[in-house]
């Protein structure tokens, strides 16, 4: 009996191992006896696109994968240190992957809601005739006034109160309060608007209001709007549900932006984070002393000395230096224009929102992050590969990149899986 047990135990173990092996991703290539599997490989190339390729091109893609793997190992062995620019590039790519994951797994499922789509489709059937008064402020898009947003809101409420009490007609209000010459000449007339041509919250209010009414103030990035609604007419355009859903996914009608903004506001509220608009105005006033300030981009702020906090999280001040450091890790923002106060405020808000969003994704265990860990791992490997190639070329300028790859291959045993190459 013991003899049978001694034989059965290793057999059962081998059976268990073979079952485990069947559940593992297929081997793409073996390097020095170590299998590199498809889950790693497909972090470097789109799975569907790869299987459309011819045999010879597939082999090339696998060898590119091997070169990155070997060069990264050499870079780590040689203790190559990445310059700060490369580290920031890695952080930027990694953070964008986290934000894309947030959009795909959390925000996107909330977009394609039948109720939202049906409401937009209903709104698209009509156009609204609109006249308006816009009260601008320091952070308005397009046209800027010196007043603060709070002062603009108070003034717009005063105008609305005067209109509701019949103390003044709409045309008189336009004449008195409109500072935009083009709008004043037209008596505030904007004309017929199709749904989606203005910010989402503006359109939603307008399409929910009856004609021949005055509504407002409606807050948008352009200021505070007081709107007189006129005629409603049928639109000549028609859209299917699939077309509207695709437009929503592509960012049209403001649904995606609204959901992202709401998500970011929730994160800000949970961590008691905000940006001090008074400090932002003060900072911008200092920028205006620089003759080229209209041409400045966000990265230029690294040359500006400003010691006051311009934001806070959990009662801890966030300095300009903090925002610059985070901008380096979200490199898309570094080249953004800060030609106006609203542009500066938007960029600062974007940095804070991105930072909080990435932090949330990293700490959230309900989000499947395995695939992006592999993707981030590949990006890091690729950057290290480039650093290794650069160091080798500096040592031997007579070489070219292909020479270095060939040298690597000579020192390692590489065997590409024919089964994987021929897989359909």
PyMOL commands that set and color helices and strands:
alter all, ss='L'
color gray80, all
select helices_A, chain A and resi 2-23+38-41+47-50+55-77+84-111+114-123+149-164+170-177+181-185+200-207+241-249+252-270+277-287+293-295+298-303+320-328+331-333+341-363+370-395+401-410+418-422
alter helices_A, ss='H'
color red, helices_A
select strands_A, chain A and resi 27-31+34-37+126-135+189-194+214-220+223-234+273-275+311-313+316-318+414-416
alter strands_A, ss='S'
color yellow, strands_A
deselect
rebuild
show_as cartoon
